[in-house]
Amino acid sequence: MIPVIGLVVGVVVGLFTHPSVPLWLQPYLPIAIVAALDAVFGGVRALLERSFDDKVFVISFGTNVVIAGLIVYLGDQLGVGSQLSTGVVVVLGIRIFTNAAAIRRFIFRA
């Protein structure tokens, strides 16, 4: 219940304060969000399969975001940031849809 309350409070605060993202962080934010979604879908799948471990989830969440950000940063430094960003989104997107399909199969038995 505490995470749900924290989510609601965070959304309400965000709606009223209109936070802005610094310009230097804007290229990395979408990649971080996709990486975080990958960890969340993996966590939900593990929960449904009764193999969820909170330590694994937290470490997966953090490392997904950091590694995806580092890959995009490296791409920016090499001058191929958009290509590596696309690659990261494709790979994480495949993982998200794979986990979503497993969740759907578990819930609907189909």
Biopython code that builds the backbone (N, CA, C, O; Angstrom):
import numpy as np
from Bio.PDB.StructureBuilder import StructureBuilder

atoms = [
    (1, "MET", "N", (0.818, -1.195, 0.000)),
    (1, "MET", "CA", (0.000, 0.000, 0.000)),
    (1, "MET", "C", (0.861, 1.257, 0.000)),
    (1, "MET", "O", (0.476, 2.271, -0.582)),
    (2, "ILE", "N", (2.011, 1.200, 0.641)),
    (2, "ILE", "CA", (2.895, 2.367, 0.698)),
    (2, "ILE", "C", (3.370, 2.778, -0.697)),
    (2, "ILE", "O", (3.384, 3.973, -0.991)),
    (3, "PRO", "N", (3.765, 1.828, -1.581)),
    (3, "PRO", "CA", (4.165, 2.261, -2.925)),
    (3, "PRO", "C", (3.037, 2.953, -3.696)),
    (3, "PRO", "O", (3.278, 3.910, -4.431)),
    (4, "VAL", "N", (1.811, 2.465, -3.523)),
    (4, "VAL", "CA", (0.674, 3.080, -4.216)),
    (4, "VAL", "C", (0.451, 4.501, -3.704)),
    (4, "VAL", "O", (0.207, 5.412, -4.495)),
    (5, "ILE", "N", (0.533, 4.697, -2.402)),
    (5, "ILE", "CA", (0.386, 6.034, -1.826)),
    (5, "ILE", "C", (1.503, 6.943, -2.333)),
    (5, "ILE", "O", (1.256, 8.097, -2.682)),
    (6, "GLY", "N", (2.734, 6.424, -2.373)),
    (6, "GLY", "CA", (3.853, 7.205, -2.884)),
    (6, "GLY", "C", (3.662, 7.591, -4.343)),
    (6, "GLY", "O", (3.994, 8.709, -4.737)),
    (7, "LEU", "N", (3.130, 6.677, -5.149)),
    (7, "LEU", "CA", (2.865, 6.968, -6.554)),
    (7, "LEU", "C", (1.819, 8.062, -6.701)),
    (7, "LEU", "O", (1.998, 8.994, -7.486)),
    (8, "VAL", "N", (0.729, 7.954, -5.948)),
    (8, "VAL", "CA", (-0.330, 8.959, -6.013)),
    (8, "VAL", "C", (0.197, 10.325, -5.574)),
    (8, "VAL", "O", (-0.068, 11.332, -6.230)),
    (9, "VAL", "N", (0.939, 10.363, -4.469)),
    (9, "VAL", "CA", (1.501, 11.633, -3.993)),
    (9, "VAL", "C", (2.452, 12.208, -5.042)),
    (9, "VAL", "O", (2.422, 13.410, -5.305)),
    (10, "GLY", "N", (3.286, 11.376, -5.637)),
    (10, "GLY", "CA", (4.218, 11.848, -6.656)),
    (10, "GLY", "C", (3.520, 12.415, -7.878)),
    (10, "GLY", "O", (3.941, 13.441, -8.413)),
    (11, "VAL", "N", (2.454, 11.759, -8.326)),
    (11, "VAL", "CA", (1.700, 12.251, -9.478)),
    (11, "VAL", "C", (1.041, 13.583, -9.147)),
    (11, "VAL", "O", (1.079, 14.512, -9.954)),
    (12, "VAL", "N", (0.437, 13.682, -7.967)),
    (12, "VAL", "CA", (-0.231, 14.928, -7.571)),
    (12, "VAL", "C", (0.779, 16.066, -7.468)),
    (12, "VAL", "O", (0.526, 17.165, -7.962)),
    (13, "VAL", "N", (1.919, 15.815, -6.832)),
    (13, "VAL", "CA", (2.952, 16.848, -6.710)),
    (13, "VAL", "C", (3.446, 17.264, -8.097)),
    (13, "VAL", "O", (3.641, 18.452, -8.357)),
    (14, "GLY", "N", (3.647, 16.290, -8.987)),
    (14, "GLY", "CA", (4.091, 16.603, -10.341)),
    (14, "GLY", "C", (3.085, 17.431, -11.115)),
    (14, "GLY", "O", (3.466, 18.309, -11.889)),
    (15, "LEU", "N", (1.804, 17.161, -10.915)),
    (15, "LEU", "CA", (0.777, 17.933, -11.614)),
    (15, "LEU", "C", (0.716, 19.388, -11.145)),
    (15, "LEU", "O", (0.421, 20.289, -11.931)),
    (16, "PHE", "N", (0.993, 19.605, -9.878)),
    (16, "PHE", "CA", (0.889, 20.959, -9.350)),
    (16, "PHE", "C", (2.181, 21.768, -9.456)),
    (16, "PHE", "O", (2.131, 22.997, -9.515)),
    (17, "THR", "N", (3.329, 21.106, -9.481)),
    (17, "THR", "CA", (4.587, 21.852, -9.505)),
    (17, "THR", "C", (5.172, 21.994, -10.903)),
    (17, "THR", "O", (6.068, 22.815, -11.102)),
    (18, "HIS", "N", (4.699, 21.226, -11.875)),
    (18, "HIS", "CA", (5.190, 21.274, -13.252)),
    (18, "HIS", "C", (6.713, 21.252, -13.305)),
    (18, "HIS", "O", (7.331, 22.227, -13.731)),
    (19, "PRO", "N", (7.324, 20.149, -12.876)),
    (19, "PRO", "CA", (8.797, 20.093, -12.881)),
    (19, "PRO", "C", (9.331, 20.122, -14.312)),
    (19, "PRO", "O", (8.681, 19.649, -15.244)),
    (20, "SER", "N", (10.516, 20.681, -14.462)),
    (20, "SER", "CA", (11.141, 20.716, -15.784)),
    (20, "SER", "C", (12.403, 19.854, -15.758)),
    (20, "SER", "O", (13.077, 19.734, -14.735)),
    (21, "VAL", "N", (12.695, 19.268, -16.895)),
    (21, "VAL", "CA", (13.868, 18.418, -17.035)),
    (21, "VAL", "C", (14.999, 19.275, -17.586)),
    (21, "VAL", "O", (14.809, 19.975, -18.581)),
    (22, "PRO", "N", (16.183, 19.234, -16.954)),
    (22, "PRO", "CA", (17.300, 20.013, -17.487)),
    (22, "PRO", "C", (17.616, 19.605, -18.930)),
    (22, "PRO", "O", (17.433, 18.450, -19.313)),
    (23, "LEU", "N", (18.085, 20.555, -19.709)),
    (23, "LEU", "CA", (18.351, 20.328, -21.123)),
    (23, "LEU", "C", (19.349, 19.196, -21.352)),
    (23, "LEU", "O", (19.181, 18.412, -22.286)),
    (24, "TRP", "N", (20.377, 19.095, -20.522)),
    (24, "TRP", "CA", (21.394, 18.063, -20.708)),
    (24, "TRP", "C", (20.862, 16.665, -20.425)),
    (24, "TRP", "O", (21.437, 15.679, -20.885)),
    (25, "LEU", "N", (19.760, 16.569, -19.664)),
    (25, "LEU", "CA", (19.202, 15.278, -19.285)),
    (25, "LEU", "C", (18.114, 14.795, -20.251)),
    (25, "LEU", "O", (17.753, 13.618, -20.232)),
    (26, "GLN", "N", (17.599, 15.676, -21.081)),
    (26, "GLN", "CA", (16.472, 15.340, -21.941)),
    (26, "GLN", "C", (16.723, 14.173, -22.897)),
    (26, "GLN", "O", (15.801, 13.387, -23.115)),
    (27, "PRO", "N", (17.914, 14.010, -23.481)),
    (27, "PRO", "CA", (18.097, 12.851, -24.370)),
    (27, "PRO", "C", (18.089, 11.511, -23.637)),
    (27, "PRO", "O", (17.828, 10.474, -24.246)),
    (28, "TYR", "N", (18.373, 11.527, -22.342)),
    (28, "TYR", "CA", (18.496, 10.283, -21.582)),
    (28, "TYR", "C", (17.196, 9.880, -20.895)),
    (28, "TYR", "O", (17.020, 8.709, -20.558)),
    (29, "LEU", "N", (16.298, 10.807, -20.685)),
    (29, "LEU", "CA", (15.065, 10.522, -19.949)),
    (29, "LEU", "C", (14.187, 9.470, -20.626)),
    (29, "LEU", "O", (13.734, 8.551, -19.945)),
    (30, "PRO", "N", (13.924, 9.558, -21.935)),
    (30, "PRO", "CA", (13.093, 8.502, -22.548)),
    (30, "PRO", "C", (13.715, 7.120, -22.443)),
    (30, "PRO", "O", (13.007, 6.135, -22.235)),
    (31, "ILE", "N", (15.030, 7.037, -22.585)),
    (31, "ILE", "CA", (15.711, 5.751, -22.486)),
    (31, "ILE", "C", (15.605, 5.213, -21.061)),
    (31, "ILE", "O", (15.395, 4.017, -20.859)),
    (32, "ALA", "N", (15.750, 6.095, -20.077)),
    (32, "ALA", "CA", (15.637, 5.683, -18.674)),
    (32, "ALA", "C", (14.226, 5.179, -18.374)),
    (32, "ALA", "O", (14.053, 4.210, -17.634)),
    (33, "ILE", "N", (13.231, 5.831, -18.941)),
    (33, "ILE", "CA", (11.843, 5.410, -18.718)),
    (33, "ILE", "C", (11.590, 4.030, -19.324)),
    (33, "ILE", "O", (10.960, 3.181, -18.695)),
    (34, "VAL", "N", (12.078, 3.808, -20.540)),
    (34, "VAL", "CA", (11.895, 2.497, -21.178)),
    (34, "VAL", "C", (12.634, 1.418, -20.389)),
    (34, "VAL", "O", (12.117, 0.314, -20.217)),
    (35, "ALA", "N", (13.832, 1.725, -19.912)),
    (35, "ALA", "CA", (14.582, 0.755, -19.109)),
    (35, "ALA", "C", (13.855, 0.453, -17.801)),
    (35, "ALA", "O", (13.822, -0.696, -17.361)),
    (36, "ALA", "N", (13.276, 1.473, -17.183)),
    (36, "ALA", "CA", (12.526, 1.264, -15.948)),
    (36, "ALA", "C", (11.271, 0.432, -16.211)),
    (36, "ALA", "O", (10.919, -0.430, -15.406)),
    (37, "LEU", "N", (10.600, 0.684, -17.328)),
    (37, "LEU", "CA", (9.420, -0.115, -17.673)),
    (37, "LEU", "C", (9.786, -1.578, -17.895)),
    (37, "LEU", "O", (9.017, -2.471, -17.540)),
    (38, "ASP", "N", (10.951, -1.825, -18.479)),
    (38, "ASP", "CA", (11.405, -3.202, -18.662)),
    (38, "ASP", "C", (11.535, -3.905, -17.312)),
    (38, "ASP", "O", (11.108, -5.049, -17.151)),
    (39, "ALA", "N", (12.127, -3.209, -16.350)),
    (39, "ALA", "CA", (12.275, -3.801, -15.016)),
    (39, "ALA", "C", (10.915, -4.022, -14.358)),
    (39, "ALA", "O", (10.711, -5.041, -13.698)),
    (40, "VAL", "N", (9.995, -3.096, -14.526)),
    (40, "VAL", "CA", (8.668, -3.222, -13.910)),
    (40, "VAL", "C", (7.916, -4.413, -14.506)),
    (40, "VAL", "O", (7.338, -5.214, -13.771)),
    (41, "PHE", "N", (7.924, -4.531, -15.833)),
    (41, "PHE", "CA", (7.239, -5.666, -16.449)),
    (41, "PHE", "C", (7.895, -6.983, -16.059)),
    (41, "PHE", "O", (7.203, -7.981, -15.854)),
    (42, "GLY", "N", (9.213, -6.998, -15.956)),
    (42, "GLY", "CA", (9.899, -8.199, -15.485)),
    (42, "GLY", "C", (9.522, -8.534, -14.052)),
    (42, "GLY", "O", (9.373, -9.706, -13.705)),
    (43, "GLY", "N", (9.365, -7.512, -13.216)),
    (43, "GLY", "CA", (8.957, -7.720, -11.835)),
    (43, "GLY", "C", (7.542, -8.268, -11.723)),
    (43, "GLY", "O", (7.269, -9.152, -10.910)),
    (44, "VAL", "N", (6.643, -7.735, -12.548)),
    (44, "VAL", "CA", (5.258, -8.228, -12.535)),
    (44, "VAL", "C", (5.220, -9.682, -12.994)),
    (44, "VAL", "O", (4.504, -10.504, -12.422)),
    (45, "ARG", "N", (5.995, -9.991, -14.031)),
    (45, "ARG", "CA", (6.047, -11.376, -14.512)),
    (45, "ARG", "C", (6.584, -12.306, -13.419)),
    (45, "ARG", "O", (6.036, -13.384, -13.190)),
    (46, "ALA", "N", (7.647, -11.885, -12.753)),
    (46, "ALA", "CA", (8.220, -12.704, -11.680)),
    (46, "ALA", "C", (7.224, -12.868, -10.536)),
    (46, "ALA", "O", (7.142, -13.935, -9.928)),
    (47, "LEU", "N", (6.477, -11.821, -10.246)),
    (47, "LEU", "CA", (5.466, -11.889, -9.189)),
    (47, "LEU", "C", (4.401, -12.924, -9.532)),
    (47, "LEU", "O", (4.005, -13.720, -8.681)),
    (48, "LEU", "N", (3.942, -12.910, -10.771)),
    (48, "LEU", "CA", (2.920, -13.871, -11.188)),
    (48, "LEU", "C", (3.463, -15.298, -11.222)),
    (48, "LEU", "O", (2.723, -16.253, -10.986)),
    (49, "GLU", "N", (4.746, -15.439, -11.516)),
    (49, "GLU", "CA", (5.356, -16.767, -11.542)),
    (49, "GLU", "C", (5.829, -17.202, -10.154)),
    (49, "GLU", "O", (6.420, -18.270, -9.994)),
    (50, "ARG", "N", (5.564, -16.371, -9.169)),
    (50, "ARG", "CA", (5.931, -16.630, -7.771)),
    (50, "ARG", "C", (7.451, -16.780, -7.574)),
    (50, "ARG", "O", (7.908, -17.572, -6.751)),
    (51, "SER", "N", (8.205, -16.013, -8.337)),
    (51, "SER", "CA", (9.658, -16.030, -8.179)),
    (51, "SER", "C", (10.203, -14.621, -7.943)),
    (51, "SER", "O", (11.385, -14.361, -8.170)),
    (52, "PHE", "N", (9.338, -13.716, -7.488)),
    (52, "PHE", "CA", (9.732, -12.326, -7.277)),
    (52, "PHE", "C", (10.657, -12.215, -6.068)),
    (52, "PHE", "O", (10.412, -12.808, -5.017)),
    (53, "ASP", "N", (11.727, -11.439, -6.246)),
    (53, "ASP", "CA", (12.655, -11.144, -5.168)),
    (53, "ASP", "C", (12.890, -9.633, -5.195)),
    (53, "ASP", "O", (13.317, -9.081, -6.209)),
    (54, "ASP", "N", (12.609, -8.973, -4.075)),
    (54, "ASP", "CA", (12.705, -7.513, -4.060)),
    (54, "ASP", "C", (14.118, -7.012, -4.324)),
    (54, "ASP", "O", (14.292, -5.974, -4.962)),
    (55, "LYS", "N", (15.129, -7.727, -3.846)),
    (55, "LYS", "CA", (16.518, -7.312, -4.111)),
    (55, "LYS", "C", (16.822, -7.371, -5.596)),
    (55, "LYS", "O", (17.423, -6.451, -6.151)),
    (56, "VAL", "N", (16.408, -8.452, -6.238)),
    (56, "VAL", "CA", (16.639, -8.610, -7.670)),
    (56, "VAL", "C", (15.918, -7.503, -8.429)),
    (56, "VAL", "O", (16.469, -6.943, -9.377)),
    (57, "PHE", "N", (14.694, -7.181, -8.023)),
    (57, "PHE", "CA", (13.938, -6.134, -8.699)),
    (57, "PHE", "C", (14.625, -4.780, -8.587)),
    (57, "PHE", "O", (14.782, -4.081, -9.588)),
    (58, "VAL", "N", (15.035, -4.404, -7.384)),
    (58, "VAL", "CA", (15.673, -3.097, -7.173)),
    (58, "VAL", "C", (16.986, -3.020, -7.948)),
    (58, "VAL", "O", (17.269, -2.006, -8.585)),
    (59, "ILE", "N", (17.781, -4.074, -7.899)),
    (59, "ILE", "CA", (19.048, -4.076, -8.625)),
    (59, "ILE", "C", (18.805, -4.048, -10.135)),
    (59, "ILE", "O", (19.502, -3.338, -10.860)),
    (60, "SER", "N", (17.834, -4.807, -10.608)),
    (60, "SER", "CA", (17.501, -4.810, -12.029)),
    (60, "SER", "C", (17.026, -3.435, -12.480)),
    (60, "SER", "O", (17.428, -2.946, -13.536)),
    (61, "PHE", "N", (16.173, -2.818, -11.679)),
    (61, "PHE", "CA", (15.645, -1.494, -12.000)),
    (61, "PHE", "C", (16.792, -0.494, -12.138)),
    (61, "PHE", "O", (16.882, 0.222, -13.135)),
    (62, "GLY", "N", (17.661, -0.449, -11.141)),
    (62, "GLY", "CA", (18.763, 0.511, -11.152)),
    (62, "GLY", "C", (19.768, 0.250, -12.255)),
    (62, "GLY", "O", (20.176, 1.171, -12.963)),
    (63, "THR", "N", (20.166, -1.004, -12.404)),
    (63, "THR", "CA", (21.171, -1.293, -13.426)),
    (63, "THR", "C", (20.632, -1.115, -14.836)),
    (63, "THR", "O", (21.370, -0.674, -15.717)),
    (64, "ASN", "N", (19.367, -1.443, -15.077)),
    (64, "ASN", "CA", (18.776, -1.205, -16.398)),
    (64, "ASN", "C", (18.865, 0.270, -16.765)),
    (64, "ASN", "O", (19.281, 0.619, -17.870)),
    (65, "VAL", "N", (18.477, 1.125, -15.841)),
    (65, "VAL", "CA", (18.473, 2.563, -16.111)),
    (65, "VAL", "C", (19.900, 3.074, -16.317)),
    (65, "VAL", "O", (20.157, 3.830, -17.254)),
    (66, "VAL", "N", (20.819, 2.670, -15.454)),
    (66, "VAL", "CA", (22.202, 3.157, -15.549)),
    (66, "VAL", "C", (22.874, 2.646, -16.827)),
    (66, "VAL", "O", (23.515, 3.423, -17.535)),
    (67, "ILE", "N", (22.740, 1.371, -17.127)),
    (67, "ILE", "CA", (23.395, 0.818, -18.318)),
    (67, "ILE", "C", (22.812, 1.428, -19.589)),
    (67, "ILE", "O", (23.560, 1.774, -20.503)),
    (68, "ALA", "N", (21.493, 1.563, -19.661)),
    (68, "ALA", "CA", (20.885, 2.181, -20.843)),
    (68, "ALA", "C", (21.373, 3.626, -20.995)),
    (68, "ALA", "O", (21.682, 4.063, -22.103)),
    (69, "GLY", "N", (21.440, 4.361, -19.892)),
    (69, "GLY", "CA", (21.946, 5.736, -19.950)),
    (69, "GLY", "C", (23.393, 5.793, -20.381)),
    (69, "GLY", "O", (23.775, 6.663, -21.164)),
    (70, "LEU", "N", (24.211, 4.870, -19.878)),
    (70, "LEU", "CA", (25.623, 4.848, -20.266)),
    (70, "LEU", "C", (25.800, 4.512, -21.746)),
    (70, "LEU", "O", (26.671, 5.075, -22.411)),
    (71, "ILE", "N", (24.991, 3.612, -22.255)),
    (71, "ILE", "CA", (25.076, 3.275, -23.679)),
    (71, "ILE", "C", (24.738, 4.496, -24.532)),
    (71, "ILE", "O", (25.429, 4.778, -25.511)),
    (72, "VAL", "N", (23.688, 5.214, -24.168)),
    (72, "VAL", "CA", (23.315, 6.411, -24.922)),
    (72, "VAL", "C", (24.381, 7.493, -24.768)),
    (72, "VAL", "O", (24.701, 8.182, -25.737)),
    (73, "TYR", "N", (24.929, 7.651, -23.576)),
    (73, "TYR", "CA", (26.005, 8.625, -23.360)),
    (73, "TYR", "C", (27.212, 8.281, -24.224)),
    (73, "TYR", "O", (27.789, 9.162, -24.861)),
    (74, "LEU", "N", (27.596, 7.017, -24.251)),
    (74, "LEU", "CA", (28.711, 6.581, -25.080)),
    (74, "LEU", "C", (28.420, 6.876, -26.556)),
    (74, "LEU", "O", (29.294, 7.344, -27.285)),
    (75, "GLY", "N", (27.199, 6.603, -26.981)),
    (75, "GLY", "CA", (26.811, 6.913, -28.357)),
    (75, "GLY", "C", (26.908, 8.397, -28.658)),
    (75, "GLY", "O", (27.346, 8.782, -29.742)),
    (76, "ASP", "N", (26.505, 9.235, -27.714)),
    (76, "ASP", "CA", (26.632, 10.686, -27.897)),
    (76, "ASP", "C", (28.089, 11.095, -28.039)),
    (76, "ASP", "O", (28.426, 11.937, -28.871)),
    (77, "GLN", "N", (28.949, 10.497, -27.226)),
    (77, "GLN", "CA", (30.371, 10.825, -27.290)),
    (77, "GLN", "C", (30.993, 10.371, -28.610)),
    (77, "GLN", "O", (31.910, 11.018, -29.115)),
    (78, "LEU", "N", (30.508, 9.280, -29.163)),
    (78, "LEU", "CA", (31.025, 8.766, -30.430)),
    (78, "LEU", "C", (30.346, 9.387, -31.646)),
    (78, "LEU", "O", (30.770, 9.161, -32.779)),
    (79, "GLY", "N", (29.295, 10.167, -31.413)),
    (79, "GLY", "CA", (28.575, 10.803, -32.518)),
    (79, "GLY", "C", (27.504, 9.937, -33.146)),
    (79, "GLY", "O", (27.009, 10.251, -34.229)),
    (80, "VAL", "N", (27.142, 8.857, -32.487)),
    (80, "VAL", "CA", (26.105, 7.964, -33.007)),
    (80, "VAL", "C", (25.018, 7.754, -31.957)),
    (80, "VAL", "O", (24.471, 6.659, -31.826)),
    (81, "GLY", "N", (24.715, 8.803, -31.219)),
    (81, "GLY", "CA", (23.770, 8.696, -30.104)),
    (81, "GLY", "C", (22.392, 8.245, -30.517)),
    (81, "GLY", "O", (21.771, 7.439, -29.825)),
    (82, "SER", "N", (21.890, 8.762, -31.658)),
    (82, "SER", "CA", (20.526, 8.398, -32.049)),
    (82, "SER", "C", (20.447, 6.928, -32.457)),
    (82, "SER", "O", (19.444, 6.265, -32.194)),
    (83, "GLN", "N", (21.505, 6.413, -33.103)),
    (83, "GLN", "CA", (21.491, 5.004, -33.497)),
    (83, "GLN", "C", (21.538, 4.092, -32.275)),
    (83, "GLN", "O", (20.820, 3.094, -32.222)),
    (84, "LEU", "N", (22.371, 4.423, -31.297)),
    (84, "LEU", "CA", (22.423, 3.593, -30.089)),
    (84, "LEU", "C", (21.146, 3.743, -29.268)),
    (84, "LEU", "O", (20.697, 2.778, -28.650)),
    (85, "SER", "N", (20.558, 4.932, -29.250)),
    (85, "SER", "CA", (19.277, 5.113, -28.553)),
    (85, "SER", "C", (18.209, 4.223, -29.169)),
    (85, "SER", "O", (17.431, 3.584, -28.460)),
    (86, "THR", "N", (18.182, 4.188, -30.491)),
    (86, "THR", "CA", (17.218, 3.339, -31.187)),
    (86, "THR", "C", (17.454, 1.871, -30.850)),
    (86, "THR", "O", (16.506, 1.120, -30.616)),
    (87, "GLY", "N", (18.717, 1.468, -30.828)),
    (87, "GLY", "CA", (19.044, 0.079, -30.489)),
    (87, "GLY", "C", (18.609, -0.288, -29.087)),
    (87, "GLY", "O", (18.075, -1.374, -28.862)),
    (88, "VAL", "N", (18.835, 0.611, -28.140)),
    (88, "VAL", "CA", (18.435, 0.359, -26.747)),
    (88, "VAL", "C", (16.916, 0.234, -26.653)),
    (88, "VAL", "O", (16.403, -0.665, -25.987)),
    (89, "VAL", "N", (16.203, 1.134, -27.321)),
    (89, "VAL", "CA", (14.734, 1.096, -27.276)),
    (89, "VAL", "C", (14.213, -0.187, -27.915)),
    (89, "VAL", "O", (13.263, -0.785, -27.409)),
    (90, "VAL", "N", (14.817, -0.618, -29.016)),
    (90, "VAL", "CA", (14.368, -1.848, -29.675)),
    (90, "VAL", "C", (14.581, -3.053, -28.764)),
    (90, "VAL", "O", (13.671, -3.860, -28.577)),
    (91, "VAL", "N", (15.777, -3.178, -28.198)),
    (91, "VAL", "CA", (16.069, -4.323, -27.331)),
    (91, "VAL", "C", (15.162, -4.336, -26.105)),
    (91, "VAL", "O", (14.577, -5.366, -25.769)),
    (92, "LEU", "N", (15.047, -3.185, -25.438)),
    (92, "LEU", "CA", (14.187, -3.131, -24.252)),
    (92, "LEU", "C", (12.722, -3.299, -24.624)),
    (92, "LEU", "O", (11.952, -3.883, -23.861)),
    (93, "GLY", "N", (12.331, -2.795, -25.784)),
    (93, "GLY", "CA", (10.954, -2.977, -26.246)),
    (93, "GLY", "C", (10.620, -4.440, -26.464)),
    (93, "GLY", "O", (9.529, -4.891, -26.118)),
    (94, "ILE", "N", (11.555, -5.181, -27.038)),
    (94, "ILE", "CA", (11.345, -6.615, -27.234)),
    (94, "ILE", "C", (11.169, -7.304, -25.884)),
    (94, "ILE", "O", (10.290, -8.149, -25.718)),
    (95, "ARG", "N", (12.016, -6.934, -24.917)),
    (95, "ARG", "CA", (11.899, -7.532, -23.581)),
    (95, "ARG", "C", (10.570, -7.172, -22.924)),
    (95, "ARG", "O", (9.950, -8.019, -22.281)),
    (96, "ILE", "N", (10.128, -5.927, -23.076)),
    (96, "ILE", "CA", (8.851, -5.496, -22.494)),
    (96, "ILE", "C", (7.707, -6.302, -23.093)),
    (96, "ILE", "O", (6.847, -6.795, -22.363)),
    (97, "PHE", "N", (7.689, -6.441, -24.419)),
    (97, "PHE", "CA", (6.602, -7.180, -25.056)),
    (97, "PHE", "C", (6.663, -8.667, -24.739)),
    (97, "PHE", "O", (5.621, -9.315, -24.652)),
    (98, "THR", "N", (7.848, -9.218, -24.568)),
    (98, "THR", "CA", (7.974, -10.619, -24.160)),
    (98, "THR", "C", (7.390, -10.819, -22.765)),
    (98, "THR", "O", (6.645, -11.770, -22.525)),
    (99, "ASN", "N", (7.731, -9.921, -21.854)),
    (99, "ASN", "CA", (7.169, -10.018, -20.498)),
    (99, "ASN", "C", (5.666, -9.774, -20.505)),
    (99, "ASN", "O", (4.926, -10.439, -19.781)),
    (100, "ALA", "N", (5.206, -8.821, -21.321)),
    (100, "ALA", "CA", (3.762, -8.553, -21.400)),
    (100, "ALA", "C", (3.019, -9.775, -21.939)),
    (100, "ALA", "O", (1.923, -10.089, -21.475)),
    (101, "ALA", "N", (3.608, -10.463, -22.912)),
    (101, "ALA", "CA", (2.975, -11.672, -23.445)),
    (101, "ALA", "C", (2.916, -12.764, -22.378)),
    (101, "ALA", "O", (1.920, -13.480, -22.276)),
    (102, "ALA", "N", (3.971, -12.891, -21.592)),
    (102, "ALA", "CA", (3.970, -13.896, -20.520)),
    (102, "ALA", "C", (2.924, -13.546, -19.465)),
    (102, "ALA", "O", (2.248, -14.435, -18.948)),
    (103, "ILE", "N", (2.786, -12.272, -19.145)),
    (103, "ILE", "CA", (1.770, -11.827, -18.174)),
    (103, "ILE", "C", (0.379, -12.115, -18.713)),
    (103, "ILE", "O", (-0.485, -12.609, -17.989)),
    (104, "ARG", "N", (0.165, -11.805, -19.986)),
    (104, "ARG", "CA", (-1.139, -12.062, -20.600)),
    (104, "ARG", "C", (-1.467, -13.545, -20.598)),
    (104, "ARG", "O", (-2.593, -13.939, -20.295)),
    (105, "ARG", "N", (-0.463, -14.381, -20.945)),
    (105, "ARG", "CA", (-0.696, -15.833, -20.914)),
    (105, "ARG", "C", (-1.029, -16.317, -19.525)),
    (105, "ARG", "O", (-1.872, -17.199, -19.361)),
    (106, "PHE", "N", (-0.388, -15.759, -18.529)),
    (106, "PHE", "CA", (-0.659, -16.175, -17.152)),
    (106, "PHE", "C", (-2.050, -15.754, -16.717)),
    (106, "PHE", "O", (-2.776, -16.542, -16.111)),
    (107, "ILE", "N", (-2.428, -14.522, -17.017)),
    (107, "ILE", "CA", (-3.724, -14.003, -16.559)),
    (107, "ILE", "C", (-4.882, -14.660, -17.304)),
    (107, "ILE", "O", (-5.866, -15.071, -16.688)),
    (108, "PHE", "N", (-4.768, -14.759, -18.627)),
    (108, "PHE", "CA", (-5.897, -15.251, -19.431)),
    (108, "PHE", "C", (-5.769, -16.720, -19.797)),
    (108, "PHE", "O", (-6.646, -17.276, -20.458)),
    (109, "ARG", "N", (-4.682, -17.353, -19.370)),
    (109, "ARG", "CA", (-4.439, -18.762, -19.670)),
    (109, "ARG", "C", (-4.492, -19.026, -21.175)),
    (109, "ARG", "O", (-4.930, -20.085, -21.622)),
    (110, "ALA", "N", (-4.032, -18.034, -21.944)),
    (110, "ALA", "CA", (-4.059, -18.188, -23.410)),
    (110, "ALA", "C", (-2.753, -17.713, -24.010)),
    (110, "ALA", "O", (-2.580, -17.761, -25.228)),
]
sb = StructureBuilder()
sb.init_structure("model")
sb.init_model(0)
sb.init_chain("A")
sb.init_seg("    ")
for serial, (resi, resn, name, xyz) in enumerate(atoms, 1):
    if name == "N":
        sb.init_residue(resn, " ", resi, " ")
    sb.init_atom(name, np.array(xyz, "f"), 0.0, 1.0, " ", f" {name:<3s}", serial, name[0])
structure = sb.get_structure()
